[in-house]
């Protein structure tokens, strides 16, 4: 069982391998507070120390230190090491859904990585629950929504 839940989210990253002094542009396939699965890192090897730069519109660029714990073809699993409380807070911010409550479709899109649903009926139920939980606002309503 995992110590931290993983969020399936393809996110561009830059990964620097200290042992090879090599920088690679890749993708985080999934991410958690404890690590991530990186695609496009075929040259990485188990126990390599890496620095991962993750850019996001939600938080400033995060530089995460990690160790490769598994390598499988073009993918490697990285466990974070030496994570400061500030970086932990920024990572949690990135892993939290953000929606201003104005546009229901935007809410569905922004919150969808947290929902494990693969059928149309399930997505319709999810969208209906989201709409009932937080009705779509009228134009001109600037009051804050439940999400940041």
N, C-alpha and C positions, 0 to 999 in steps of 0.2 A: 504494500500500500504506500502511496506517495505521501510525503510530508506536506506538500503544498499542491493544491489543485492547479491543473494546467489549463491555460486558455488557448484554444486553437485559433491562431491568428497569424497569418503570413505577414511578416513585417521586415522591411529592408534593414540590414545591419552592415557594419564594417567590422571585420574580425581580424585581429593582429596576433599572429603566433610568435611568441618571444623566441622559441628555439630555432625557428627557421627565418626569423626577421622578415616575415612575409605578411602583407596586408591583402585581404580578400573581401570582395563585396559579395554578400550572401543574403540569406533570408532566415529569420526565426520562423520555424514552422509552428511552434507552440512555445509558450513562455509561462513561467510561474515565479513565485517569489524566491525559489531555490535554484532555478536553472532554466535552460531552454534547449530545444532541439534545433540545430542549425543545418540548413540545406546549402549546398555549394561549398562544402569544406572537405573535399576529398583528400587534401594534403595533410589534414590534421591527424594526429595520432594520440592514442590513449596517454594520459598524464601530461600532455602539452599544456603549458600555461598560456592563456589567451586574454586579450583585452577586447571587449565587444563594445562598439559604439552604436547605440540605438537612438534614432531620431524619431520624434513624434510631435504631432501638433498639440498634444495634451501636456507634455512636460518638456523641459529643456533636454538637450542631448544627454543621454545617460552613458557613462563609461563604466562598464561592469567587468570586474576581474573574474576569471573562471578557470576551471581545470577540465580538460576533456576526460569524461568518464567512460565513453563508449564511442567507437567509430564504426560506421556501417556504410560502405560505399561512399556516396557523396554527402552523407549525413553524419553529424556527430552530436552527441549529447554533452552539454556543458553544465557543470555544477558551479554555481557562484561561490566565490571565496572573498574574504575581506570586504564584506559589504557594510558600509557605514550606515548609521541610522538615517542620515539624510537621503542616501541612495535608496534605502529600503522604503522610505516614505514616498519617494518619487516613483519607484517601481510599483508600489501599491496603487498610487494614483493612476498609473498607466493601466493597471489591471482592473480598474473599477469602471463600470459603464457610465458614460456621460451623455445626457440628453437634456435639452432645455424644456421639453414638454410641449413644444409648439407644433411640430409636424409629426404625426403618428408614423408615417413611413420612415422618417429619419430615426425615430425611436426604435422601430423594429430593426432597422439596419445597424444602429449603434449597439443595441443590446443583444443582437443575434449571436455573437461569439460565446455568450454565456448560456445559450439554450442548445441543448442537444436534441434536435428535432429533424427528422428527415422525410416527413410526409406532408402533403399539402393540407390535409385535415388538421394535423398538429400545428402547423404554422397559422392556420386560420383561427384555431382555438387560442393560441398564444397572442395573436394580434388582437383578438376580441377581449381577452383578459387585460392586455395592456391598455386598450382604449377605455375599458370600464374602470380600471384602477386609476387612470389619469386621463380624463376626457380631453380631447383635442381642444385647444384654446381658440377663442375667437380672435380675429385680427385686431390688433391694437392692444391686446392684453399683454402687458409686460411683466406681470407678476412672476416671481421665480418658480420654476418647476421643481419636482422632487429630486431631479438629478442635476448635477452641476454641469 
